[in-house]
Amino acid sequence: MNKNLRQKQSRRQLFRGFLRYTTLGLLGAASGAFISKRRRLLREGKCISKGICRGCGAFEQCGLPAALSAKQVLEENG
């Protein structure tokens, strides 16, 4: 009986470990996909902030028309 108990516990631990590492792998893959998509959009010159320029992390380097217009307005208003 003790041997059966050890086998069940071992299988349970194996299943938990499998689920844990599968979940971590999926989260890592999703994060990587999100980051690569963001970089690709920036490289292609597409807006990543849905037109909200001042709060965007890429505002300083952005050369899109909306960002250039926002920069011009900021310079004029001082």
N, C-alpha and C positions, 0 to 999 in steps of 0.2 A: 504494500500500500504506500509506503514511504517513497518508493521508486516512482509510482504513478503521480504522486503529488509533485515531485521534482520535475517530471516531464511536463505536466500541465503548467507549472510556474515558468518553466523555461520557454515553453511555447508562447505563453502570455507575454513574457518579456521580449521575445523575438518579435511578436506582432506589434507591441508598443514601440519598439525601436524602429521597426519598418515604417510605421505611421509617422513617427517623429521626424525621421530623416527624409521621408517623402515630402512631408509638409515643408520642411526647411528648404528642400530642393526646389519645390514649386514657388515658394516665396522668393528665393534667390533668382529664379528664372524670370518671374514677373517683374522684379525690380530691375534686372538687366534689360529686359525688353522696354520698360518705361524709360530708362535712361538713354538707351540707344535711339528710341523714337524721338525723344526730345532733342538729342544732338543732331539727328538727321533733319528734323524740321528747321532747326537753326541754320544748318549748313545749306538747306535749300532756300532759305530766306522767307520762311513762313512764320507767322506770328504764333507764339506758344502761349500767350497770355490773353488771348481773345480780345485784343485791342486795348487792354488796360496797361498803358505804357509805364506810368510812373511807379507801379508796384512790381514791375518785371525785373528779374535778376539780370537779364541781358540788355537792359535799357541803354547802358553806356556804350556798348559795342554795336547796338542794333542800327541798321541802315535802312530799315523799312520806312515807307513814306509816313505812316502814322507816328513812328518814333521820331523821325526827323522834324515833323511838325510840332510835336510835343517839346522837343529840345529847343526849337526856335521860340515857341511861346514862353518857355522858362527863361530863355536869355533875354527876351524883350521885357519881361516883367521883373527881371533882376533879382 
